[in-house]
Amino acid sequence: MSEMKDMIVDVVEKIFNDKVEKETVDLLEENTWPQHIWDIMFENELQQVAVREEHGGAGGDYEDLFHLYRLMGKYAAPIPYVEHTFANVVLENANIHPMKELTTVHLHANPLAIVNAKVSGALHYVPWARYAKKLVTLATDQGKEFIVLLDLKDAQMKHETNVAAEPRDHVSFTDAAVVTCQPISQEQLVFLQNLQTIATICKMTGAIDRAFELSVQFSKEREQFGRPIHRFQLVQQHLATLAGEQALTAAAMENVIARLQQGEVHDEVAFARLKIEDSSRIVATSAHQVHAALGVTHEHRLHHYTRRLWAWRDEDYTGRFWKKELANRWLQSSANIWEQLTTKKHMEHI
């Protein structure tokens, strides 16, 4: 664990408590974003948390960064912090110098094509592309995969959003120049897939944290028949369900980060991703049941978190992707599935 994690988390939480209000998040609905919050993060060099010291960063570890991603979900922070910092993680893993100007990343689709040192192809649902200057993605050249850095001024772009109104743009390139590129091995790619999935897990954990908090607060403030609704058995059942799912997702997140730090990820990323996908459905259902009709209004903040849970559930390396990965691993193993799930070695990592 990095010694600076708690300090950094406290700083970011204070910034978000002070600056991220409902109206701030709603700016995305108006096709704009609160760049002043991004500027505050930039001024405090919080985008440099996990950048190596030799590249001018703080030299923090993945645990520091992933706990900040949890805060991004908890506050529905409408800034491309996750995308920019993860783009730099990818660049450094490919031995490319990280970027200071706003950069986004898109790894989970068919790669672009490199022909005669030029890149062509299309990418769908690229996060925050309209505001970014550079893009980090995959490209292939004669069957070999590369991490490439591209200038988005060379792209044709169509603006789109996900269900949470976050920018998810369609980007296409035709004979675009490559700023820089490095070959990537299959092992490196799998590692980056794990990292991006953990990033999504952390964001979703933060959104679940806040959906649970809002539900508890609402149940104490809202009264029916002369008493707070949290005293009614049905509401208590929903709150108990929310508390259980929040605890499970938080534990899954902490476990997978710990395993990553130890270099023993194994199947934990897949299990955690599948668990949080299931939890997102349960949490959104129970939270809206507690809030009743008020919870589906635009004036209440609950939709900021449930819409993000629905959106993030279907982005990046989804539960469907990891189900296939697990199935392929188990089918290719010489041991039967029961042995793989119950052997001492495997049980130690569950």
C-alpha positions in Angstrom: 0.0 0.0 0.0 1.3 3.4 -0.9 1.8 5.7 2.1 0.2 8.6 0.3 -3.0 6.9 -0.6 -5.1 8.1 2.4 -3.8 11.7 1.9 -4.6 11.7 -1.8 -8.1 10.2 -1.3 -8.8 12.9 1.4 -7.7 15.7 -0.9 -9.8 14.5 -3.8 -12.9 13.8 -1.6 -12.7 17.4 -0.3 -12.5 18.8 -3.8 -15.5 16.8 -4.9 -17.5 17.5 -1.8 -17.0 21.2 -2.5 -17.2 21.3 -6.3 -19.3 18.4 -7.6 -23.0 19.3 -7.1 -26.0 18.0 -8.9 -26.0 20.9 -11.3 -22.3 20.2 -12.0 -23.1 16.6 -13.1 -26.2 17.8 -15.0 -23.9 19.9 -17.3 -23.3 16.7 -19.4 -27.0 16.8 -20.3 -26.3 20.2 -21.9 -23.4 18.9 -24.0 -20.8 20.6 -21.9 -18.6 19.7 -18.9 -17.1 21.4 -15.8 -13.6 22.0 -17.0 -12.9 24.0 -13.9 -12.9 20.8 -11.9 -10.5 19.2 -14.3 -8.3 22.3 -14.0 -8.3 22.0 -10.2 -7.3 18.4 -10.4 -4.6 19.4 -12.9 -3.3 22.2 -10.8 -2.9 19.8 -7.8 -1.1 17.4 -10.2 -3.6 14.6 -9.3 -3.4 13.3 -12.8 0.2 12.5 -12.0 -0.5 10.2 -9.1 0.5 6.9 -10.8 3.0 8.3 -13.3 6.5 7.2 -12.7 8.9 9.6 -11.0 11.3 9.6 -14.0 8.4 10.9 -16.1 7.7 13.7 -13.6 5.0 11.9 -11.7 4.4 11.1 -8.0 5.4 7.4 -8.5 2.2 6.1 -6.8 1.0 2.5 -7.4 -2.1 1.1 -8.9 -3.8 1.0 -5.5 -3.6 4.8 -5.2 -5.1 5.3 -8.6 -7.9 2.7 -8.3 -9.1 4.2 -5.0 -9.4 7.6 -6.8 -11.4 5.8 -9.5 -13.8 4.7 -6.8 -14.3 8.3 -5.8 -15.0 9.2 -9.5 -17.9 6.8 -9.3 -19.0 7.9 -5.8 -19.4 11.5 -6.9 -20.3 10.8 -10.5 -17.5 13.2 -11.3 -18.2 14.5 -14.9 -14.5 14.7 -15.9 -12.3 12.4 -18.0 -9.9 11.6 -15.1 -10.2 7.8 -15.4 -9.7 8.0 -19.1 -6.6 10.3 -19.0 -4.8 8.6 -16.2 -5.5 5.1 -17.6 -4.2 6.2 -21.0 -1.0 7.1 -19.3 -0.9 3.8 -17.5 -1.1 2.1 -20.9 1.5 4.3 -22.4 4.0 3.6 -19.6 3.3 -0.1 -19.9 4.3 0.2 -23.5 7.4 2.2 -22.7 6.0 5.4 -24.2 6.3 8.7 -22.3 2.9 9.7 -20.7 1.0 12.7 -21.9 0.2 15.9 -20.0 -2.5 17.1 -22.5 -5.9 15.5 -22.2 -5.7 12.0 -23.6 -8.3 9.2 -23.8 -8.0 5.5 -24.3 -9.9 2.8 -26.1 -8.7 -0.8 -26.1 -11.6 -3.2 -26.1 -12.5 -3.3 -29.8 -11.1 -4.6 -33.1 -7.7 -2.8 -33.6 -7.1 -0.2 -36.2 -5.0 -1.1 -39.2 -1.5 0.3 -39.9 -0.5 0.4 -43.6 2.6 2.1 -44.7 3.0 3.8 -41.3 -0.5 5.3 -41.5 -3.5 4.3 -39.5 -7.0 3.7 -40.8 -10.2 2.4 -39.2 -13.1 3.3 -36.9 -13.7 3.1 -33.2 -17.1 3.3 -31.5 -18.0 4.8 -28.1 -14.6 6.3 -27.5 -14.9 8.1 -24.1 -14.5 11.9 -24.0 -12.9 12.0 -27.5 -14.5 15.3 -28.3 -12.6 17.0 -25.5 -9.3 15.1 -25.8 -6.3 15.9 -27.8 -4.8 12.5 -28.1 -6.0 8.9 -28.3 -4.3 5.7 -27.1 -5.5 2.5 -28.8 -4.6 -0.7 -30.4 -3.5 -1.2 -34.1 -2.2 -4.1 -36.1 0.5 -4.2 -38.7 1.1 -7.5 -40.6 -0.5 -9.5 -37.8 1.4 -7.8 -34.9 -0.4 -5.7 -32.4 0.8 -2.2 -31.3 -0.1 0.4 -28.8 -0.4 3.6 -30.8 -0.8 7.2 -29.9 -2.8 9.2 -32.3 -3.7 12.9 -32.7 -7.5 13.4 -32.6 -7.2 16.4 -34.8 -6.7 13.8 -37.6 -10.0 12.1 -36.8 -13.5 12.3 -38.1 -15.9 12.3 -35.2 -19.5 11.8 -34.5 -20.7 12.8 -31.0 -22.6 10.2 -29.0 -23.4 9.6 -25.4 -24.0 6.6 -23.1 -27.2 6.3 -21.0 -25.6 8.4 -18.3 -25.0 11.3 -20.8 -21.3 10.8 -20.7 -19.4 11.5 -24.0 -18.9 8.3 -26.1 -17.9 9.3 -29.6 -17.6 7.5 -32.8 -14.0 8.2 -34.2 -12.6 7.2 -37.6 -9.2 7.7 -39.1 -8.1 7.6 -42.8 -4.3 7.4 -43.3 -3.7 9.2 -40.1 -0.1 9.8 -38.9 1.1 7.8 -35.9 2.5 10.0 -33.1 4.3 7.1 -31.6 3.8 3.3 -31.2 5.3 0.3 -29.5 4.6 -3.4 -30.1 2.7 -5.2 -27.4 2.8 -8.9 -26.4 -0.2 -11.0 -25.7 0.8 -11.1 -22.0 1.0 -7.3 -21.8 -2.4 -7.1 -23.5 -4.0 -9.5 -21.0 -2.5 -7.4 -18.2 -4.0 -4.2 -19.6 -7.3 -6.0 -20.0 -7.2 -6.8 -16.3 -6.3 -3.3 -15.3 -9.1 -1.7 -17.4 -11.6 -4.1 -15.9 -10.4 -3.3 -12.4 -10.8 0.4 -13.2 -14.4 -0.2 -14.2 -15.0 -2.3 -11.0 -13.7 0.6 -8.9 -16.0 3.2 -10.6 -19.0 0.9 -10.2 -18.1 0.3 -6.6 -18.1 4.0 -5.9 -21.5 4.4 -7.6 -22.9 1.6 -5.4 -21.5 3.3 -2.3 -23.4 6.5 -3.1 -26.6 4.7 -4.1 -26.6 3.0 -0.8 -25.9 6.2 1.1 -28.7 8.1 -0.7 -31.1 5.3 0.1 -30.3 5.2 3.8 -30.5 9.0 4.0 -33.8 9.2 2.1 -35.4 6.4 4.3 -34.6 8.4 7.4 -35.9 11.7 6.0 -39.1 10.5 4.3 -42.1 9.9 6.4 -45.3 8.0 5.8 -48.2 7.4 8.2 -46.4 9.5 10.8 -43.0 7.7 10.9 -39.8 7.5 8.9 -40.1 4.9 6.1 -36.9 3.0 7.3 -39.1 1.6 10.1 -41.2 -0.3 7.6 -40.2 -3.9 7.2 -40.3 -3.9 3.4 -38.0 -0.8 3.3 -35.7 -2.4 5.9 -35.4 -5.5 3.6 -34.3 -3.3 0.7 -31.8 -1.5 2.9 -30.4 -4.8 4.1 -30.1 -6.0 0.5 -28.3 -2.7 -0.4 -25.9 -3.0 2.6 -25.0 -6.6 1.7 -24.3 -5.8 -2.0 -22.3 -2.7 -1.0 -20.1 -4.8 1.4 -19.7 -7.5 -1.2 -18.6 -5.2 -4.0 -16.3 -3.3 -1.8 -14.7 -6.5 -0.6 -14.4 -7.8 -4.2 -12.7 -4.5 -5.2 -10.2 -4.5 -2.3 -9.4 -8.2 -2.9 -8.7 -7.8 -6.6 -6.5 -4.8 -6.0 -4.6 -6.7 -3.3 -4.1 -9.6 -5.6 -2.9 -7.3 -8.3 -0.3 -5.7 -6.0 0.9 -9.3 -5.1 1.1 -10.3 -8.8 -1.5 -13.1 -8.2 -4.6 -11.9 -10.1 -5.5 -15.3 -11.6 -9.3 -15.4 -12.1 -10.2 -12.8 -9.5 -10.7 -10.0 -12.0 -13.3 -12.1 -13.9 -15.1 -13.1 -10.7 -15.1 -9.5 -9.4 -16.4 -8.2 -12.7 -19.2 -10.7 -12.8 -20.1 -10.0 -9.2 -20.3 -6.3 -9.6 -22.4 -6.7 -12.8 -24.9 -8.7 -10.8 -24.8 -6.2 -7.9 -25.4 -3.3 -10.2 -28.8 -4.8 -11.1 -29.7 -5.5 -7.5 -28.6 -2.2 -6.2 -30.4 -0.1 -8.9 -33.6 -2.1 -8.3 -33.6 -1.8 -4.5 -32.4 1.9 -4.4 -35.3 2.9 -6.8 -37.7 0.8 -4.7 -36.7 2.7 -1.6 -37.0 6.1 -3.3 -40.2 5.2 -5.1 -41.5 7.8 -7.6 -39.1 10.5 -6.4 -36.1 8.4 -7.4 -37.0 8.4 -11.1 -37.3 12.2 -11.3 -34.5 14.3 -12.8 -34.5 16.5 -9.8 -33.2 13.7 -7.5 -29.5 12.6 -7.6 -30.2 8.9 -7.6 -30.3 8.6 -11.4 -26.7 10.0 -11.6 -25.5 6.7 -10.0 -28.0 4.1 -11.3 -27.6 5.3 -14.9 -23.9 5.1 -14.6 -24.2 1.6 -13.2 -26.3 0.6 -16.2 -23.9 2.4 -18.6 -20.6 1.1 -17.1 -22.0 -2.4 -16.9 -22.0 -2.6 -20.7 -18.7 -0.9 -21.4 -15.1 -2.0 -21.7 -14.5 -5.6 -20.9 -17.9 -6.7 -19.9 -19.2 -9.6 -17.9 -19.9 -11.4 -21.2 -16.3 -11.1 -22.2 -15.1 -12.5 -18.9 -17.6 -15.4 -19.0 -16.1 -16.4 -22.3 -12.5 -16.0 -20.9 -13.3 -18.2 -17.9 -15.0 -20.8 -20.0 -12.0 -21.0 -22.4 -9.5 -21.3 -19.6 -11.4 -24.1 -17.9 -12.0 -26.0 -21.2 -8.4 -25.8 -22.1 -7.2 -27.0 -18.7 -6.3 -30.7 -18.2 -8.2 -30.6 -14.9 -12.0 -30.8 -14.8 -14.0 -27.8 -13.8 -14.8 -29.1 -10.3 -11.1 -29.6 -9.6 -10.2 -26.2 -10.8 -12.8 -24.6 -8.5 -12.1 -26.7 -5.4 -8.3 -27.4 -5.4 -6.4 -25.8 -2.5 -4.4 -23.6 -4.9 -7.5 -22.1 -6.5 -9.4 -21.7 -3.2 -6.6 -19.7 -1.8 -7.3 -17.1 -4.5 -11.1 -16.8 -4.1 
